[in-house]
């Protein structure tokens, strides 16, 4: 009887070890992951950014580095982020609804435009962590985010890390600082 119990223990240990090994083999990818490979595709490539007009965050009326580039706080941040990953930025101006639909359909990698964490577009994309706060004309505080494709967590983490390292408060007009 003792021999049978020892054999059962060995078999149980072997099965547990096998389960752990199978689990580890499945974890060889890097996490967080991008199911669509956004970070890998845009790094050293093209970052497709949708931008809506919302000064001082974004200005689509030709106030950027060139006539085609938008101006404002967020386009400059995105230009700097793109440079940090070796990417070129391709701008697409439009309304938030149009841009978030394009994001959802994989035509864009990112949407900016003074978007806050109260955005109605959270069902169409992932909202980054809050990277800046501003005061509205009514004295309320707005927490600013950007919108990325759902599930593209490696891309989101890379962008968030970059944004959180920036000193955005200095770029805000005095009356907008909390």
N, C-alpha and C positions, 0 to 999 in steps of 0.2 A: 504494500500500500504506500509506503514511504517513497518507493521508487516512482510510482505513478504521480504522486504530488510533485516531486522534483521535476519530472518530465513535463508536467503541466506548467509549472513555473517557468521552465526554460522556453517552452513554446510561447507562453504569454509574453515573456520578455522579448523574444525574437519578433513577435508580431508588433509589439509596441515600437521596437527599434526600426522595424521595416516601415511602419506608419510615419515615424519621425523622418526617416530618410526620404520617403516619397514626398512628404511635405516640404522638406528642404530643397529638393530638386525643383519643385514648382515655384520656389522663391528666388530663382536665379535672375529674374528681370530686375530692373531698378525701380524703386518706389520713391516718391509717387510716380505713377505711370501716366502716359498719354495714350489712350487707345487709338487715337488718330495720328499720333506722332507729331503733334504741333511743334513742340520745342525743337526736336531734331530737324524738322523741315525748315523752320524759320531761322535757326542758327546757321549763319553763313549764307542765308538765302533772302527771301522777301517776307516781311511782316506786313500783312494786309490789315489796315486799320480803318474802321469806320469812325467818322467824326461828325458830330452834330454841333451846330452853332450855339455856344453858351459862354460868352465872355464873362470873366477873364479866363475861365478854364480852357475854352476853345474858341477860336475865331476863324471861321471859314471864308472870310471876306478878303483874303489875300494879305494878311498881316504877318505871314510866316517868313521863313528864310528865302523863299522864292514865291513867285506869283501863284504857283500850284500848291504850295505847302500851307497848311493852316497855321495860325499863330496861337499864342496862349500858353498857359502853364502846362497843360497836359500834352500837347504836341511836342513841346520841348522835352518833357520827361520821356516820352516815347522815342524821340530821336536819340536821346542819350542811352536809353535801354537798348535800342536796336544796335547802336554802336558797340555796346558792351557784349553783345552776342554775335557781332559781325554781320548784322542784317541790314538790308535796305528797307525803307518804309514806302509802302504803296498806299496812298490816301484815298479814301472814298467818302465824300461828303454826302450827307442826307439827313433825314429825320430819324429819330430814335427807333420808331416802329419799323421802318424800312431796314435800318442797319441791323437791328436785332434779328429780323427775319433772315437777312443775309448771313449773319453769324450762325444762326440755327441750321442753315442750309450749307454750311462749310465754305461759304464764299469769302468770309472774313475770319481773322484770327483774334480780333480785339475790337471793342467799341468803347469810345470815350466821348465825353461831352458834358462835363459837370454832373455826372450821374451820382446819385446818393444811395445810401443803403436802404432807402425807402422806395427804390425803383420798382415799377410794375413789371420790369423786364426780367426779374429773377427766375421766372419759369422758362425763359428762352435761353438763358446762359448762366454761367457761374459768376457770382459777384466776388471780386477780390476782397481782401480784408480792407478795412478803412485805412487809408494812407494819409488823409488830410481832413481837417475840420475847418469850417468857415461859419461866420455869422451871416444870417439872412437879414433882409431889411426889417423884418419884424422882431429881430433879436434872438431868433431860434438858432440852434446849432445844427448844421448839416454835416454828415459824415460822408466823405467822398470815396467812391469805389470805381472800378472799371469792370467791364463785362467781357468774359472769355468764354470759349465753347464749353459746354457741359462735359465734365469728366476729364478734361485736359489738365490734370493736376500737376504734372511736372512743369508745364508751361506756366500755370498759375503761380506755383511756388517760386519759380525763377523770377517772374515779374514782381510778385509781392516782395521778395527779398530785396530786389533793386529799389522799389518804391519806398520801402521802409528805411532804407539807408539815405534817402534824400531829405534835405531840410526845406520842405515845401512852404512852411509858414512864412519864411522870408520873402517868398515870391507873391504872397497875397497882399492886396492893397490893405493899408492900415485898418480901414473901417470894416474889413471882412475877417480880421483876426479875432479868434475867440478870447 
